[in-house]
């Protein structure tokens, strides 16, 4: 009975997912004809514009981070390389370059720096790279449409629309398309390569499979992550094309990839007289990756580029190695790092296998609650805000007056001490408030009385502060303290402050080779404003959104060896006007609801796993082989080395097709059940009428 039910389920799935029996030796089925071109064009265009709109909204949300210098990874190694291209002449082959042992050129492939030069020329400083980010969000929106096109070649068109829609809605893909690295740009060529492989299998042509290999090579010009993807796709071609063409087609794909990346390899040989196919940083990545999971520091591997400098000097007995990551002797040093990391792996194979498994599991995570260590916290990104955030230059004219202000005494009298262990006291004759936090990491300590403000409006809080110990966050929240509207940070005893949410990760760039271009009026406090006891005034911009009452809240900002403490003067709030684009709160609410409920590990991962199982049960072996080729490659390659979520985002464009399979089959089952119930009710009504007529 069970086998019969399983057979029926498999037959139904095969019908729903378009599996057609075939006598071909190359596989158990052939592909269904694709949907009409006009259908794919219209659906692709809709998905493209939906994806573009979502990415623009995400871009609006992260504008404060961009102005504060966060997410500005561009300002590190890529801009340094772009300047070198301009200084030495030649985008790929430098006209004048002497091998001084500076291997900075080899840190990344040159494609992204070439794009910087093409877009900005010599003007690489003093802006937020809007043109570059437009290129990124447009191409990533195009990538979501490619998801639909690929799925439509393998599976029913309705399923393809669902897959493209999931990719368009993804907060992870949207967020990393605005990030200042080439990771999202390297994905469209990979998607095009897979699409061309499918076309070459359907209609075998040597030029098509060669173009697929060229697309992999193009991706490698931006990121070296896909360096060995061509052999994996060649295996797919080998298995799925007819026997007489297998060797020729697989060979053509690999050769096309090698041909495209060859100029970089030749340049590296000509300049450094060493074989480096694309880039060099495997040693850095390997030792940092080991250190990320070696919490007890048993192996003594460096955790970041500053620690790498110290280790280089120690390992080689060269004090001059402690200043630059890539010079002098950059190639030699990175290969020594790789050798030492490899020695750790050989000595601890069981431990490292566990690390690889943890890394592989991390790649399949989405947004989830709880604090995580680096780099696993990179799998969690913000969903789109329900309302537009503060997004304007932070300029306060001399004639503007505060709409709210308070003295330190009023703060103390009308406020609320939230933590029982926190200590709040008036000092300096009532001129300042001193707060000492408890031993928690991020718990709220003190909240001022609610401040009545206008909804959907932009404001700036100015607050004289001085840090004494640890780090304390200054937040503007909703009246119930559940929603944070804006935040600043009071740092250590030197009184330095910042209003950003953290420092940008510089992807192993040398510290002194970065010069973030930021709006100083929004990033830095006005250090010229000084009050009693050396207090400095910080500015915290915020938007009220749906809140008419807000609260000034002080909280701990991370673990500290001593209880955090700070002094506060008299706060003031200035109005800057209505929040721009307030109308976007309607689409934002819908998108946010979908993102927060669908793109979590507990929701999305079961959909992906179930989709893979459904395709396997339906006998869709070819489709699975094609769709899983890229995820299997990335999991295998990046589970060995250091990885961040942005390095492996390419796998999710394909995993979303598997998730769409589950959604599509579930919808089809519900539809079939609804039709069955309707048919049963109609039959019952007909029978009842017949019985009534017979009785009469």
N, C-alpha and C positions, 0 to 999 in steps of 0.2 A: 504493500500500500504506500509506504513511504517513498519507495523508488518510483512508483507511478506518479505521485504528487511532484516529486523532484523533476521527473521527465516533463510533466505538464508545465511546471514553472520555467524550465529551461526553454521549452518550445515557445512559451509566451514571451520570455525575455528576448529570444532570438528574433521573434517577429517585431517586437517593439524597438530593438536596437539595430535592426536592418542587417542581420546576418543572413547571407545568401549562400546556400550550399554550393560547393564547387568541387570538381574532380581534379583541379589543378594540383600538381605535385608541390607547388610552392606554398600552399596553404589550404585550410579547410573551407575557406569561403572567399568570395570576391566582394569588392566594395560596391555598395549601391551607387547609382548615378548621383552626382551632387545636385543640390537644389538649384533651381534656375538662377542665372546670373543676376537678374534684376532683384530677386528676393535677397540674395546675399549682399548685394550692393546697398539696398535700402536698410537692411538690418545692421550691416556693418557701419553705415553712416550714423544711424541712431546711437549705436553703442559708442562710437567714437566721440560724438558730441556729449553724451552723458558722462563718459569717462573724463573728457576735457573739463566739463563743468565741475565735476567733483574735485579734480586736481587743482583747479583754480580756487575753489573754496578752501581746500587744504592749504594752499599757498597763502591765502589771506590769513589763515589761522597761525601760520608760523612766521609771519612777518616780524613780530616782536623778537623772535629768536634770531632771525636774519640780521636785524638791526643791532642786536646785542652781540653779534659776532658768532653766535651758534650756527651750526649747519654750514659754516663757511669753510669747509674742507678745501675748497678750490684755492683758498689763499695760501695753502701750504705748498706741497710738492709740485702740483700741476702748474701753478703760476710761476714757480721757480724755474721749471723746465721750459715754460713758454718764454720767459725772459732769456734763458740760455739760447733758445732757438733764434731769438731776435739779435742777440749779441754776437753769436758765432756765424749767423747766416745759414740758411738751409733748414727746412722743416724736418727732414729725415737725416740727410747726410750733411753734417756740418762742414762748411768750407774751410774753417780754421779751428782745429781742435787738437790740443796736445794731451796725451795720456799722462795725467799727473796723479793717477790713482784715485781720482774723484769719480765714483761710480753712481752718482746721483742720477745721471742720465738713464741708468739701467733699472731704476727703481720701479718704473711703470712703462708700459708701451706708450708710444708718443701720440696716439690718436686724440686723446682728450686735450692735451696741450696744444696740438695743432688746431683743434676747434676753437680754443681760447684765442689763439693768434688770429684766426680767420674772422672771428666775431668782433674782437676788440683792438686788433693791431697792437700798437705800443701803449694804448690806454688800458692797463690792466688793474688799475688801482682807483679807489674812490667811488665805487658803486657797488650794487648788490647783485650784479650779474643777471639782470632781468632777461636779457636776450637769450642767454645760455639756458636759463630755466624754462623759458618759453619753448626752446628747442626740445628740452627734455620732456616736458609735460605733453607736448604735441606728439612726439614720437612714442611715448608710453601709451597715450590714448590710441594711437595707431596700433600698438601692440595688442591692446585688448580686442580690437577689431580682428586682428590676425588670429586670436584665439577662436573667434567664431568661424573664421575661414577654415582653419585646420580641423576643428570639430565637424564642420559641415562636410568635409571631404571623407570623414570616417564614419560618422554617425548621423542619425536623423536631424533634420534642420531645426526642429523645435528644441532639441537638446543642445544644439550648437548656440542657439540664441540664449539659452539659460547660462551656458558656460561663459559666453562673452559678457553677459550681464554681471555675473559674479566677479569676473576680472575687473570690470569697470568700477564696481562698488568697493573693491578691496581697499581698506585703509593702508595696508602695507605697501601695495604697489603704488598707490597714490602718494604716500609720504616719501618713499625713496625716489620717486621721480622728481621731487623738488630738492633732493639732497645734493650737496655740492661735490658729487663724484660721478664717474662714468658708468656706474653699475646698471642703472636703468637703461642707458643708451646702448649697452652691449646686448640687451635682450632681443630687440626687434630683428637683428640679423640672424640670431639663433632660431627664432620663430619662422623666419623666411626660409632658413635652411631646412627645417623639418617639413614645411609645406612643399618645398621643392623635392624633397625625398619622396613624399607621398605622390606627387605628380609623376616622378620618375618611375615609381612602382606601377602606377596606373597606365601610363603611356611611356614606356621606356625610351628615353633619349639621352645620349651621352652628354649633350650640352646642359640638360637639366640637372643631372647629378653633379656635373662639374660646377654649376652655379651654386648648388647646395654647399659644396666644399668651400667655394669662395666666400659665401656668407659667414661660415664659421671663421675663416681667416679675417674677415672684416670685424667681427666681434672681438677677435684677439688684438686688433689694433687699439681697442678701447680698454679692454681688461684681459689679462692673461688667463682668467679662470677657465676658458673653453679650449685651452691649448691642446688637450688630448681628446676633445669631443669628436673630432673627425673620424678616428678609428672606431669609435663606438657606433656612429652613424653608418660607417662603412660595413660593420657587421650586420646592421639592420638591412642595408641594401643587399648584402650577400645572401641573407636568409629569405628575402621577399621577392627579388626579381627572378626571372627565369634562369635556369642553370647555365645556359650558354653565355649569358652576359654578366654573371656574378663577379668574376675576377676583374674584368675590364671596368665595370662600373664602380666597384669598391676602390680600386686603384685610382680611378679618375677623381673620386671625391677627396681622397687623402692628398693626392698630388695638387689639386686645386687649392686646398688649404695651405699647403706648404708654399706654393707659389705666391700666394697673397701675403704671407707673413715673411717671406724671404728677404725683402728689403730691410726689415728691422734686424734680422739675423746677420745679414751682410754688413750693415752699419756697425753692429756690435763687434764683429770680427775685425773690421777695418780700423776701428777706433781703439779697441782694447786688446786685439789679437787673442781673443778668447771666444770659445763657442758658447754663446748665450742666446737661445732661440728667441726669447721675448724680453723677459725681465729677470731680476736677480734676487728678489727679496725672499726666496724660499727659506734661507737660513734664519732670518728674522722671524718669519711666520712660524717656523717649526719650534724654535725655542720659546717664543712667547706663548704659543699654543700649549706647550707642555706646562709652562709656569701657570697658565690660567687654571689648570686643573690640579696643580700640585699645591694644595692649600697649606701643607705642612712645610713647604720649601725643602723637601728631601733632596732634590736634585740640583738645587742652586741655579736654576735657569732664570734669566731676567724676565720681568713681567711687563716692562715697557721700554721705550727707546732710551730713556735716561739710564735705566739699569743696564741696558745693552752696552752703552758707552763705558760704564764702569767695568763690566765683565770683559769687554774687548781689551781694555788696558791691562786688566789682571791676567787674562788668558795668554796674551802675547808679550807681557812685560814691556809694554809701550805706553808710557803716560800720555803721549800725544794722541793716542786713539780715544781718549776720554772726552773729546770735544766735538767730533763730527761722526755721524753714523756711517757715512759713505766715503770719507776721505780722511787720511790717505789709505791706500791699499784696500779699497772698498770690496773688490771681488774676492780677494784672499780672505778678508775678514768674514764675509758672509758665508763662504764655503767652510770656514772653520766653525762658525755657528751651526751650520747644517750638520757637520760631522759630529759635533758634541751632542746635538739633539738626537742624532741617529744612534749614538752610543747609549744614551738613556733608554731609547726604545729597545735596543738589542738586550740590554741588561734587565728590562722590566716589561717583557712582551705582554704578560697578562694584564698588568695595570694599564698599559697603553691601549690594549684591545677594549678595555672598559671605557677609556676616554673616547675612543672612536665611536663606540655605541652611544655614549651620551651626546656626542656631537651630532651623530646621525639623528637621534631623537629630537634634538633641539631644532633641527632644520624643518621639522614637521609641526612646529608649534605656531600658535597664533596668539592673539591677545588673551592674557589670563591674569588673574589676581595674584598678589604676593610679591615680595621683593625677591629679586634674582641677582646673581653675580654676573659680572661681565664675562663673556659676551652674550650670555643667554638673555640678558635684559633687552638686547637689541631686537628680539622677536616681538616685543610689546611696543606698539606705536599708538599715538593718540587717534581716537575717532574724531570725525569732524565735529566741530563745536555746534551746539544747538542754536546759537546765535552768533553773529559776527563779533570778533574780538577787537581790542584796541589796535588800530592800524592807521596811524597818522604820525607825522613828525612830532617829536616831543619838544615843542617850543612854547615857552611861557614869556609873554611880553611883560614889560615893566608896569603897564597900566592895568593889568588884570588883577582882580580882587578875589580872595577865597570865598567860596560859598559855604564853607564850614571850617571852623577852627576850634581848638580846645587847648586848655592849659594842662600841664602835667597833673595838677591837683584835680581838675575835672575828670581827667582820664581815670585817676585812681578812685575818685568818689563814685562815679557812675558806672565804672567798668566792673568786670567779673574776673576773679582769679579762678581759673578752670582746674588747674592741678593743685592738689592739696600740698604737694611738696614745693611748689613754686613760691618764691618770695618777691613781693612787690613793695617798694617803699618810695616815699617822696624825699628827695635830697636837695641840697643847695637852696634852701629857703623856698622850696616849692617850684623851683625853675626846671627841675628834671625829675624823671621817673626812672628808678633803677629796678630792673627785673633780673632775677636769677632763676633759671629753669631747673627742672628736675632731671633725673638721670635717663629719661626715655630718649628715643631717637628722633621722632617727629611729632610728638604729642603737643597739642595746643596748650599754652600756659596761661595766657591772659587775653581777654577780649574787651574792647571798649564798648560803650553803649551804642545801639544802632544809630546810623546816620541816615537821615531822610534825603534822598536824591531822586533825580528823574530816571525813569526807565529808558533803556536803549540809548544811553548817553555816555560820552567819553569824559573821564576825569583824570586828574593827576593828584596823587597824594605827595606832599613834601613833608619830610620828617627829619629833624636834627637827631643824629644818633652817634654813638660811639661804642664800638665793641670792646669788651673787657676780656672775655674768655669764650672760646668755642665759637659757634655759629648759630645765630638766631634769625628766623625767617619773619619778615613783615608781610602780612597777607591782608588783602581786602576780600571779604567773603560775603556770601548771602547771610541773611539774619540768623539762620540756623547753623551756620558755619559749615554746611555740607558742600558748597560750591565755591571754589576759589576763583576770584575774578581778576586778580593780579597779585604779584609777589615781588619782594626784594629781599636781599640778604645782608645782614650785618655780620661782618667777618671778625677776625681776631683783634687783639688788643691794639694793633697799630691804627685801628679805626678805618681801614680801607673797606669799601663797600662795593657791591655790584648789584645789578638788577636783572641779571641773566639767570637762567635756570641751570647752568652748568657750562663747562668748558667744551669746546668742540674737539672731537677726536681727530687727530691730524694724520692718521694712517701712517704712523712711523716717520713722519717728516721731521727734519731737524728743527729744533725749537727756534733757533735764531734765523731760520729761513722763512718764517711766516710773518706777515704784516697785515693782519685782518683789516679790511676796509669796512669800517662801521660808522654809523651816525653817532658821534660822540655825545650829542645832546640826549640820546636815549640810553646809551650804554653806561656812561660814566656819571656819577653824581656830581653836583656842582660843588667842587672842592673849595671854591672861593668863599662859600657861605659858611661862616664859623660862628658858633655861639658859645655858651658857657662851657668851661672845662674842655674846650677843643672839639665840641660836637660838629659833625659835618652833615649837611643836608642831603638826603637821598630822595630820588623821585621814583614813585611807583605808579605807572600808568595802568588804568583799568577801565573796562566797560561794564555798565551795570546790567545790561541784558534785561531779563524779566524782573529784576529786583528793584524795588523802590526803597528798600532799607538795606544798607550794607554795614559790615562791622570791620573794624581794624583789629586784627588778631595777631598775636605774637606766639610763635611756636619754636620748639627746638628744630634744628636743621641738621640731623644726622648724629651719629654716635660721637661722643667726645670723652676724653680722659677725665676732664673736670666739668663741673656743672657750668653750662653757658651763662654768660652774664652780659648785659648791655645797658647803656644809658639812653633815655629818650627825652627829647625836648617837646615843644608844642607843635602838634601836627596841624596841617592845613590841607584842604581839598579845593582844587581849582577846576572849574567846568570848561571844557573845550568844545562842547556842542553835541548834537545828535550823532550817534554812531553811524558811519556810512554803511550802505547796503543792508539796512535793517530788514528789507523785504526778503532777503535770502533766508530768514528764519523759517519760512514755510518749507522749502525743499530741504533745508538743513535738518529739520526735525525728522523728516521721513528717512533721509539718508543715515542720520545718526542712529536711529532705531534699528535699521537693518545692519549697520556695521557693528553695533554693540552686541547684537544678539546672534548674528551669523558668524562673524569672524573672530571666534574664540576657539581655543584648542578643543574644548569639550563639545562644541557644535560642529566645527568644520572638519576636524580630523575623522570622526566617525563617518561623515558623508564621503570623504575621500576613500577611506578603507572600504566602505560598503560599495562605492562605485567601482572600484577595482575588482571586488568580488563579483559584482553583477556582470561586468564585462567578461570575466573569466567563465562564469557559469553559462553565459549566453554563447560561449564559443567564439568570442571576438578576440582571438589570439593575436591577429595582425595589428588591430587597433591598439591593444595593450602594449605590444612590442614597440610600436612607434611612440606612443604617449609616454611610456616609462623610460625611454632611452636617455633623455636629458636628465630626469630626476635621478636615475640610477648612477649616471656618470658623476653628477655633482655630489651626491652623497658619498660615493666611493672616493672621489678625489679630495673633497674638503673635510672629510672625517679624519684625514691624516694630518692636515695642517691646521693652523690657526684659522678661525673663520668668524665672520659676523653675518648677521641675517641678510644684509644687503649684498653680500657676495653670492648668495645662493637663491636670490629671488626668482631667477629664471625657472626654477622647478615648479613654482606655484602657478604659473600660467598653464602648465600641463595638468597639475593636480586639480585645478579648478574644473577641468573637463571631467575628471573622475567624479568630483562632487556633484557636478551638474547631472551626471548619469543617475545618481541616486535620487536627486530631486525630480528628474524627468520620469523615472520609472515609478516613483511614489505617486506623482501626479496622474500618470496613466492608470495605475491601479485604482486610485480613488475615482477617477472618471469612469473606469469600467464598472466599479462597484455601484456608482450612482446610476449608470445606465441600466445595470441589472435590476436595481431596486425599482426604477421607473417602469421597466418592462414587466416586472412581477406585479406591481400595482395595477398596471393596465390590464394584465391578464386576469387578475382577480376581479376587477370591475366588469370586464367582459363576461366572465363566468357568472358573476352575480346577476347581470342583466339577463343572461340566458336562462338562469334558474328562475328568475322572476317571470319571464315570458312563458316558460313551461308551466308554471303554477297557475297563471291566468288561463 
